Amino acid sequence: MVISPKVSLNLSVDILNDYLKSDNLHVELLIEDSSSDPEKALNALKKLHEKGVMVVIGPSTSEEAAAMVPYANENDMLLIAPSSTAVSLSLDDNLFRMVPDDKNQAEPLALFLKRQNITEVLTVYMDDESGSAPVSYTHLTLPTIYHV
């Protein structure tokens, strides 16, 4: 069974509000759909900021994050990105990522391949930064792990 992000977030907010009740605090969930489009993501961020929102769970993609971070920095908003991995976004800013960037994922992946005695890998990926960067960093790391 797959639970949608919206259902998961609503459940999480209910649990969080139960926890915060004794301190007379309350969290409200506002959802904006960017359709993974950087321009829509930036517009959604601006709309949320106009409503007084200062913490946003999102964006999902690095492309969206690149469009949103300057606005978030200028307006002291915090972005919590669950899946943004572009190395170009590894900066001292208001983007908190829940996963390591592509470069920092390469060595653990290469070590995993070695420990599993995998000597041949076929990579299939989208021809964009989110597809090619993890492959590139992993290919650069493999020779140092395998000592070739």
C-alpha positions as CSV (number, residue, x, y, z in Angstrom):
1,M,0.0,0.0,0.0
2,V,1.3,3.4,-0.9
3,I,0.4,6.4,1.2
4,S,0.5,9.8,-0.6
5,P,2.7,12.6,0.8
6,K,-0.5,14.6,1.5
7,V,-2.0,11.9,3.6
8,S,1.4,11.4,5.4
9,L,1.8,15.1,6.1
10,N,-1.8,15.4,7.4
11,L,-1.2,12.5,9.8
12,S,2.1,13.9,10.9
13,V,0.5,17.3,11.6
14,D,-2.2,15.7,13.7
15,I,0.4,13.8,15.8
16,L,2.5,17.0,16.1
17,N,-0.5,19.1,17.2
18,D,-1.4,16.5,19.8
19,Y,2.1,16.8,21.2
20,L,2.1,20.6,21.1
21,K,-1.3,21.0,22.7
22,S,0.0,21.2,26.2
23,D,2.2,24.2,25.2
24,N,-0.8,25.9,23.5
25,L,1.0,25.6,20.1
26,H,-0.6,24.6,16.8
27,V,0.8,23.8,13.4
28,E,-1.2,24.3,10.2
29,L,-0.5,22.5,7.0
30,L,-0.8,24.5,3.8
31,I,-0.1,22.6,0.5
32,E,0.9,24.1,-2.8
33,D,1.6,21.9,-5.8
34,S,4.5,23.0,-7.9
35,S,4.2,20.0,-10.4
36,S,8.1,19.8,-10.1
37,D,8.3,23.1,-12.1
38,P,10.9,25.6,-10.8
39,E,8.8,28.6,-11.8
40,K,5.7,27.2,-10.2
41,A,7.7,26.3,-7.1
42,L,9.0,29.9,-6.7
43,N,5.5,31.3,-7.1
44,A,4.2,28.9,-4.6
45,L,6.9,29.9,-2.1
46,K,6.0,33.6,-2.6
47,K,2.3,32.8,-2.0
48,L,3.1,30.9,1.2
49,H,5.4,33.8,2.4
50,E,2.5,36.2,1.8
51,K,0.5,34.1,4.2
52,G,3.2,34.4,6.8
53,V,4.8,30.9,6.3
54,M,8.4,30.8,7.3
55,V,9.2,27.0,7.1
56,V,8.5,25.0,4.0
57,I,8.8,21.2,3.6
58,G,10.0,21.1,0.0
59,P,11.1,21.4,-2.7
60,S,11.4,17.9,-4.0
61,T,13.8,18.5,-6.9
62,S,17.1,20.3,-7.1
63,E,15.8,22.4,-10.0
64,E,13.0,23.7,-7.8
65,A,15.4,24.3,-5.0
66,A,17.8,26.3,-7.2
67,A,14.8,28.6,-8.1
68,M,13.6,28.9,-4.5
69,V,16.7,29.3,-2.4
70,P,17.5,33.0,-3.3
71,Y,14.0,34.0,-2.3
72,A,14.1,31.9,0.9
73,N,17.5,33.5,1.8
74,E,16.2,37.0,1.1
75,N,13.1,36.5,3.3
76,D,14.7,34.4,6.0
77,M,12.6,31.3,5.2
78,L,13.7,27.8,5.9
79,L,13.3,25.2,3.1
80,I,13.4,21.5,4.2
81,A,14.1,19.5,1.1
82,P,13.5,15.8,1.2
83,S,15.2,14.8,-2.0
84,S,17.3,17.6,-3.4
85,T,20.8,16.3,-4.2
86,A,22.6,18.6,-6.6
87,V,26.1,19.4,-5.5
88,S,25.7,23.0,-6.8
89,L,23.2,23.6,-3.9
90,S,25.7,22.6,-1.2
91,L,26.0,26.1,0.2
92,D,25.6,27.9,3.4
93,D,22.0,29.0,3.0
94,N,18.4,28.4,4.1
95,L,18.1,25.0,2.4
96,F,18.2,22.0,4.8
97,R,18.5,18.8,2.9
98,M,17.3,15.4,4.3
99,V,19.7,13.5,2.0
100,P,23.4,13.9,1.1
101,D,24.3,15.6,-2.1
102,D,25.2,13.4,-5.2
103,K,29.0,13.6,-4.5
104,N,28.6,12.4,-0.9
105,Q,26.4,9.5,-2.1
106,A,29.0,8.2,-4.5
107,E,31.5,6.6,-2.2
108,P,28.9,4.7,-0.1
109,L,27.4,3.4,-3.3
110,A,30.8,2.4,-4.7
111,L,31.6,0.6,-1.4
112,F,28.3,-1.2,-1.5
113,L,29.0,-2.4,-5.0
114,K,32.4,-3.7,-3.9
115,R,31.1,-5.4,-0.8
116,Q,28.5,-7.2,-2.9
117,N,31.2,-8.3,-5.4
118,I,29.5,-6.4,-8.2
119,T,32.1,-5.9,-11.0
120,E,29.8,-4.8,-13.8
121,V,27.1,-2.1,-13.7
122,L,24.8,-0.8,-16.4
123,T,23.6,2.7,-15.6
124,V,20.3,4.0,-17.0
125,Y,19.5,7.6,-16.2
126,M,17.8,10.7,-17.4
127,D,20.1,13.1,-19.3
128,D,19.9,16.0,-16.9
129,E,21.7,17.0,-13.8
130,S,19.6,14.9,-11.4
131,G,20.3,11.8,-13.6
132,S,23.8,12.3,-14.7
133,A,25.5,13.7,-11.6
134,P,25.1,10.7,-9.4
135,V,26.4,8.4,-12.2
136,S,29.3,10.7,-12.9
137,Y,30.4,11.0,-9.2
138,T,30.0,7.2,-8.7
139,H,32.1,6.5,-11.9
140,L,34.8,8.8,-10.6
141,T,34.8,7.1,-7.2
142,L,34.8,3.5,-8.4
143,P,38.5,3.3,-9.4
144,T,39.7,4.5,-6.0
145,I,37.4,1.9,-4.3
146,Y,38.4,-1.0,-6.6
147,H,42.0,0.2,-6.8
148,V,42.1,0.1,-10.6
